């Protein structure tokens, strides 16, 4: 379940940042960059802030974490 929540939240944040970039201000593209850097960082460190937050909120792990996808 954790992996599903992670993918939905990250996908929503990327789409939101693109919409904000197009309709509000081009500087919102930095939000997209931030998301990408965090995904790359989690691949190397095996630690994901969003995963930590979701676990604290009570979402159950189902085997694989977002940093090992």
N, C-alpha and C positions, 0 to 999 in steps of 0.2 A: 504493500500500500504506500509506503514511503516513496518508492521510486515513481509511482503514478502522481502523487502530489507534487513531487519535485519537478517532474517534466511539465505539468500543467502550469505551475507557478512561474517557472523560468520562461516557458513559451509565452505566457501572458505578459511578462515583464519585457521581453524582447519586442513583441508586437506593440505594446504600449509605448515603448521608447521610440519606435519607428513612427508611430502616429504623432507623438509629441514633437519629433524632429521635423516632420513635414508641415504640421499645422500650427505649431507654437514657436519653436526656436531651434535652429540647427545645433545649438549647444547640447540639446538632449541626446545627441548621438554619443556623447561621453558616457551616458548611462548604459548604452548598448556595449560600449567598449568595456566598461566595468564588469558587466555580466560575463562577457567573453573571457576576460582576464581571470575572473573567479573560477570559471569552469576549467580553464587550463591549470590554474594553481591547484585545484582540487584533484586533478589527474595525477599530479606529481606528489602531493603531500598526503593524499588519502583523507583529507579533512575538508568538510563542507559546512559553512556557517548555516546555510538554509537547512541542511540535514539536522544539525544540532538544535535549531529552533523548532523544527517539526517534531523531533523526538521529545523535547521538553513540553510541547503542546499535546503529547499523547499519541502521536501517530506511530503505529507499530512498524518495526522493520520487518522485511520479508526475505531477508537473505542478503541480497546485494544492496550496497549503498550507492548514493548518487556519485560518489567519487570513484566508484569502480565500474561504472557503466561503459 
